[in-house]
């Protein structure tokens, strides 16, 4: 998916938290969170543990960028239906520019239906 910093930002945005709120929850300063999101350095073990405990993230996804499909633990371990599997499979075959375009379309759709 993305770098660890981008994943941190993704988790924060998914939970509709600003940097100050998110940083307090995971036990780092807002400045440190900003640096982490910019990939200036990697999170400490304590920060990773806090992410797991507070947001139940899949550590395989967060650290290694792959999920255990079908597992019941973690927000990112979900069973995909056929449509979702086809969308992901097709998305992975796109070049970066096309992936970004699809992401923009998705953002527009979500905003239209107030799902963000």
QUIUR-V190360 format. One record per pair of residues at least 4 apart in sequence whose C-alpha atoms are under 6 Angstrom apart, sorted by the first residue. I is the first residue (numbers start at 1). J is the second residue. If there is no record, write none. Layout:
<<I/J> <I/J>>
This chain:
<<2/6> <5/36> <5/37> <5/38> <5/39> <6/37> <9/37> <10/14> <12/17> <13/17> <17/21> <17/22> <19/23> <19/30> <20/30> <23/27> <23/28> <23/29> <23/30> <26/50> <35/40> <36/40> <36/41> <43/47> <50/54> <51/55> <52/56> <52/57> <56/74> <57/74> <57/75> <58/74> <59/63> <60/64> <60/66> <60/67> <61/65> <61/66> <61/67> <69/77> <70/78> <70/79> <71/77> <80/84> <80/85> <87/91> <94/98> <94/99> <110/114> <110/115> <110/116>>
